């Protein structure tokens, strides 16, 4: 049950929509050219509670559930994805590890500063040899005689790493065995001795959304840094946070696709060829129709997946189905948007050119499309086998 009523959420939603459309959209070129979100936009996002909208109210957040989260995510997707990236890990994959699996002491210590935006939390899971499937994790944590832990290893493509105050870090504590995968999760302050962040990555798109490699060289943390106080919490925490995050990413994709569609409709309505608006051409109309159908289908799927998550009826297959469909759909819509714009759509100052590059990443992070297909297909087979044998 959400901590926020429908009426209160409508007010929050309207405020976020207004902020995105009036404050952020006009500055997209500035974000892209500077490869940074301007500080005044960061402060404004902080002031309206965007660093903690999905953190429970008792820790200073807004307490939105996933069904409400996805409505905001569609708004975030409508503009430069760097804005959402700035506070996405606090509300999503990193923050939710603490919300769902942290000890009372860990929640009290970290969730307030995370919700206010005073602490930026990063989700340090991906490694050169372990991406969508964490089972290949090589970062190691070894417990010492006094109960503390020493971490060694490297992480790759870590969102917000150059800005992070806290790394929610996954490490192997033993080989996988009958008790579980042997992966624990630790709260590692960025200033801890032995933590180093590489120069930020140069990416195809999503300028202003910073990622970087993170290295842990004999980093010591005390036993209180072990999330949940249990070494076997880690893998489940990763999988749960990623599954929830997939519904959010799906909604983000819908927002980006909606923007690409809107830009294409405006272009088709006013641009002429041979004295005739291109929107009158049936082949252009066919592309616009396919784009609109994809956006509508994606929005319905996201809302259904979010409702199933909140109800607890499906927290595995539906998130993957939503992410798979919506991120692939957004790529297709962005491609058609460039086509509708013709040569102008290929120019760097074109909104649809930026969207085309930005949405390409959505099919890769928080589980590639290929991994989603395996989760959906395998999950359906196991479910049917269970029902058949029942």
C-alpha positions in Angstrom: 0.0 0.0 0.0 1.4 3.4 -1.0 2.2 6.0 1.7 0.8 8.6 -0.7 -2.9 9.1 -1.6 -4.1 9.3 -5.2 -4.9 13.0 -4.7 -1.5 13.8 -3.2 0.2 11.9 -5.9 -1.7 13.8 -8.6 -0.2 17.0 -7.1 3.3 15.5 -7.0 2.9 14.2 -10.6 1.8 17.6 -11.9 4.7 19.4 -10.2 7.3 16.9 -11.6 5.7 17.2 -15.1 5.9 21.0 -14.9 9.5 20.9 -13.7 10.5 18.6 -16.6 8.7 20.5 -19.3 9.5 24.1 -18.2 12.9 23.8 -16.4 14.7 20.8 -18.0 13.5 20.4 -21.6 14.7 24.0 -22.6 18.2 23.1 -21.3 18.7 19.8 -22.9 21.4 21.1 -25.3 23.2 22.7 -22.4 23.2 19.3 -20.6 24.5 17.5 -23.7 27.1 20.0 -24.7 28.5 20.3 -21.1 28.2 16.6 -20.3 26.7 17.6 -17.0 23.4 18.5 -15.3 23.7 22.2 -14.2 23.9 22.7 -10.5 20.7 24.8 -10.3 18.7 21.9 -11.8 20.3 19.5 -9.4 19.3 21.7 -6.5 15.7 22.1 -7.9 15.4 18.4 -8.2 16.6 18.0 -4.6 14.1 20.7 -3.4 11.1 18.9 -4.8 12.1 15.6 -3.3 13.3 13.7 -6.4 16.4 12.2 -4.7 14.0 10.3 -2.3 10.6 9.9 -4.0 10.7 6.1 -3.6 12.2 6.1 -0.1 9.7 5.5 2.8 8.4 8.6 4.5 9.8 7.6 7.9 13.3 8.2 6.4 12.4 11.5 4.8 11.4 10.3 1.4 8.0 10.7 -0.4 7.1 7.1 0.0 5.8 6.4 -3.6 5.1 2.8 -4.6 6.2 1.4 -7.9 2.8 2.1 -9.6 3.4 5.8 -8.8 7.1 5.6 -9.5 6.5 4.5 -13.1 4.2 7.5 -13.8 7.1 9.8 -12.7 9.6 7.7 -14.7 7.6 8.4 -17.9 8.0 12.1 -17.2 11.8 11.7 -16.6 12.1 9.8 -19.9 10.6 12.8 -21.7 13.8 14.8 -21.4 17.6 14.2 -21.1 18.0 10.9 -19.3 21.0 12.4 -17.4 18.5 14.1 -15.1 16.9 10.9 -14.0 20.3 9.2 -13.7 21.4 11.8 -11.1 18.9 10.5 -8.6 17.9 7.2 -10.1 20.3 5.0 -8.1 19.2 6.7 -4.8 15.5 5.7 -5.4 16.2 2.6 -7.3 18.7 -0.2 -7.4 21.0 1.2 -4.6 18.4 2.7 -2.3 16.0 -0.3 -2.5 18.7 -2.6 -1.3 18.7 -0.7 1.9 14.9 -0.3 2.1 14.3 -4.0 1.6 17.3 -5.7 3.1 19.1 -3.2 5.4 19.3 -3.6 9.2 17.4 -1.0 11.3 20.8 0.6 12.1 21.8 0.8 8.4 18.5 2.3 7.4 18.7 4.9 10.2 22.2 5.8 9.2 21.9 6.1 5.4 18.3 6.4 4.2 17.7 9.9 5.5 20.8 11.4 3.7 20.0 9.4 0.6 16.4 10.6 0.5 17.5 14.3 0.9 20.2 14.0 -1.8 22.9 14.8 0.7 24.3 11.3 -0.1 24.5 9.8 -3.6 24.4 6.0 -3.5 25.9 3.9 -6.3 25.0 0.3 -7.1 28.4 -1.5 -7.6 27.5 -4.8 -9.1 28.7 -5.0 -12.8 32.3 -6.2 -13.4 34.3 -6.9 -16.6 33.3 -10.6 -16.3 29.9 -10.3 -14.6 27.3 -8.1 -16.2 23.6 -9.1 -16.5 24.3 -12.3 -14.6 26.0 -11.6 -11.2 26.9 -15.3 -10.7 30.3 -14.6 -12.4 31.3 -12.0 -9.7 35.0 -11.9 -8.9 35.2 -9.1 -6.3 36.1 -10.8 -3.1 35.3 -10.0 0.6 37.3 -11.9 3.2 36.3 -11.7 6.9 39.0 -11.0 9.4 39.3 -12.4 13.0 37.9 -9.2 14.4 34.7 -9.5 12.3 35.7 -6.8 9.8 35.9 -7.5 6.0 38.6 -6.8 3.4 37.3 -6.1 -0.1 39.3 -6.5 -3.3 38.1 -6.2 -6.9 37.0 -3.9 -9.7 33.6 -2.7 -10.9 32.7 -1.4 -14.3 30.2 1.1 -15.8 29.0 2.2 -12.3 26.4 4.9 -12.5 27.2 8.1 -10.5 30.5 6.6 -9.4 32.3 10.0 -9.8 29.7 11.6 -7.5 29.0 8.8 -5.1 29.3 9.1 -1.4 28.3 5.4 -0.8 28.9 2.3 -2.9 26.4 -0.5 -2.4 29.0 -3.1 -3.3 28.5 -6.8 -4.2 31.3 -9.2 -3.4 31.9 -12.9 -3.3 32.4 -14.3 0.2 32.7 -18.0 -0.8 32.1 -20.2 -3.9 28.5 -20.9 -4.7 27.2 -23.9 -2.7 24.0 -25.5 -1.5 23.4 -22.6 0.9 23.4 -20.1 -2.0 25.5 -18.1 -4.5 27.9 -16.9 -1.8 27.5 -13.2 -2.8 27.1 -10.6 0.0 26.5 -6.9 -0.3 28.4 -4.2 1.7 28.0 -0.5 2.3 31.3 1.1 1.4 31.8 4.8 1.9 33.5 6.5 -1.1 36.1 8.0 1.2 37.2 4.6 2.6 40.9 3.9 2.2 41.6 1.8 -0.9 38.5 3.0 -2.9 39.4 4.7 -6.2 37.2 5.9 -9.1 38.6 6.0 -12.6 38.0 8.9 -15.0 34.4 8.9 -16.2 33.5 6.9 -19.3 33.0 8.4 -22.7 29.7 7.0 -24.0 27.7 7.0 -27.2 24.9 9.0 -25.5 23.3 10.0 -22.3 25.7 12.9 -21.8 25.6 14.2 -18.3 24.9 10.8 -16.9 28.3 9.8 -15.4 29.6 6.3 -15.1 33.1 5.0 -14.3 35.1 2.1 -13.1 35.6 1.6 -9.3 38.5 -0.2 -7.7 38.6 -1.7 -4.3 42.2 -2.3 -3.1 42.2 -4.0 0.3 39.3 -1.8 1.5 38.4 -2.5 5.1 34.8 -2.2 6.4 33.4 -3.3 9.7 30.8 -6.0 10.2 28.1 -3.4 10.5 28.6 -2.7 6.7 27.3 -6.1 5.8 23.8 -5.4 4.5 21.1 -7.3 6.5 23.9 -8.6 8.7 23.8 -11.8 6.6 26.2 -12.9 3.9 23.5 -14.7 2.0 21.3 -11.6 1.5 23.4 -10.2 -1.3 22.3 -12.2 -4.4 18.6 -11.9 -3.4 19.1 -8.2 -2.8 20.6 -7.8 -6.2 18.0 -9.7 -8.0 15.1 -8.0 -6.2 16.5 -4.5 -6.8 17.2 -5.2 -10.4 13.7 -6.7 -11.0 12.1 -3.6 -9.6 14.4 -1.4 -11.5 13.4 -3.1 -14.8 9.9 -1.8 -14.4 11.2 1.7 -13.8 13.5 1.5 -16.9 10.6 0.2 -19.0 8.6 3.3 -18.0 11.6 5.6 -18.7 11.7 4.0 -22.2 8.0 4.8 -22.7 8.6 8.5 -21.8 11.5 8.7 -24.3 9.4 7.1 -27.0 6.6 9.5 -26.3 9.0 12.4 -26.7 10.3 11.0 -30.0 6.7 10.6 -31.2 5.7 14.1 -30.2 8.8 15.6 -32.0 7.9 13.6 -35.1 4.3 14.6 -35.1 5.3 18.3 -34.8 7.8 17.9 -37.6 5.3 16.1 -39.9 2.6 18.7 -39.3 4.7 21.7 -40.4 7.4 20.4 -42.7 6.6 20.4 -46.4 7.9 18.5 -49.4 6.7 19.7 -52.8 4.4 22.2 -51.1 2.6 19.5 -49.1 3.0 18.7 -45.3 4.8 15.4 -45.0 2.2 14.4 -42.4 -0.2 14.0 -45.3 1.9 11.3 -46.9 0.5 7.8 -46.1 3.9 6.2 -45.6 4.8 8.9 -43.0 1.4 8.3 -41.4 2.1 4.6 -41.3 5.4 5.2 -39.4 3.6 7.5 -36.9 0.8 5.0 -36.4 3.4 2.2 -35.6 5.2 4.6 -33.2 2.0 5.6 -31.4 0.8 2.0 -31.1 4.1 1.0 -29.6 4.0 3.8 -27.0 0.4 2.9 -26.0 1.2 -0.8 -25.7 4.3 0.0 -23.7 2.5 2.3 -21.3 -0.2 -0.3 -20.7 2.4 -3.0 -20.1 4.4 -0.9 -17.7 1.3 0.0 -15.6 0.3 -3.7 -15.5 3.8 -4.8 -14.4 3.9 -2.1 -11.7 0.5 -3.1 -10.4 1.6 -6.7 -10.2 4.7 -5.8 -8.4 2.8 -3.7 -5.8 0.3 -6.5 -5.3 3.1 -9.1 -5.0 1.6 -11.3 -7.7 4.5 -11.1 -10.2 8.0 -9.8 -9.3 10.0 -11.8 -11.9 8.4 -12.4 -15.3 6.4 -9.2 -15.7 9.3 -6.8 -14.9 11.4 -8.6 -17.5 8.6 -8.6 -20.1 8.0 -4.9 -19.5 11.7 -4.0 -19.9 12.2 -6.2 -22.9 9.2 -4.9 -24.8 9.5 -1.2 -23.8 13.2 -0.8 -24.4 13.1 -2.5 -27.7 10.0 -0.5 -28.6 11.8 2.8 -27.7 14.7 1.9 -30.0 12.3 1.2 -32.8 10.3 4.4 -32.2 13.6 6.5 -32.1 14.7 4.9 -35.3 11.4 5.8 -37.0 11.6 9.3 -35.6 14.9 9.9 -37.3 13.4 8.5 -40.5 10.4 10.9 -40.3 12.8 13.8 -39.8 14.9 12.8 -42.8 18.4 14.4 -43.0 17.6 16.9 -40.3 17.0 13.9 -37.9 20.7 12.9 -38.3 22.0 16.3 -37.2 23.5 16.7 -33.8 21.2 19.6 -32.9 18.1 17.4 -33.5 16.2 16.2 -30.4 15.5 12.9 -32.1 19.2 12.3 -32.8 19.9 12.6 -29.1 17.0 10.3 -28.2 18.2 7.7 -30.8 21.6 7.6 -29.0 20.2 7.8 -25.4 17.7 5.0 -25.6 20.2 2.5 -27.0 21.6 2.0 -23.6 18.2 1.0 -22.2 18.5 -2.4 -23.9 21.8 -3.1 -22.1 21.8 -2.0 -18.5 19.9 -3.6 -15.6 19.9 -6.8 -17.7 20.2 -7.0 -21.5 17.3 -7.9 -23.7 18.8 -11.4 -24.1 18.9 -11.9 -20.3 15.2 -10.8 -20.1 14.2 -13.4 -22.7 16.0 -16.1 -20.6 14.2 -14.9 -17.4 10.8 -14.9 -19.1 11.2 -18.1 -21.0 12.8 -20.1 -18.2 10.3 -18.7 -15.7 7.3 -19.6 -17.8 8.6 -23.2 -18.3 9.3 -23.6 -14.6 5.9 -22.2 -13.7 4.1 -24.5 -16.1 6.1 -27.6 -14.9 5.2 -26.7 -11.3 1.5 -26.4 -12.2 1.6 -29.7 -14.2 3.2 -31.6 -11.4 1.0 -30.1 -8.7 
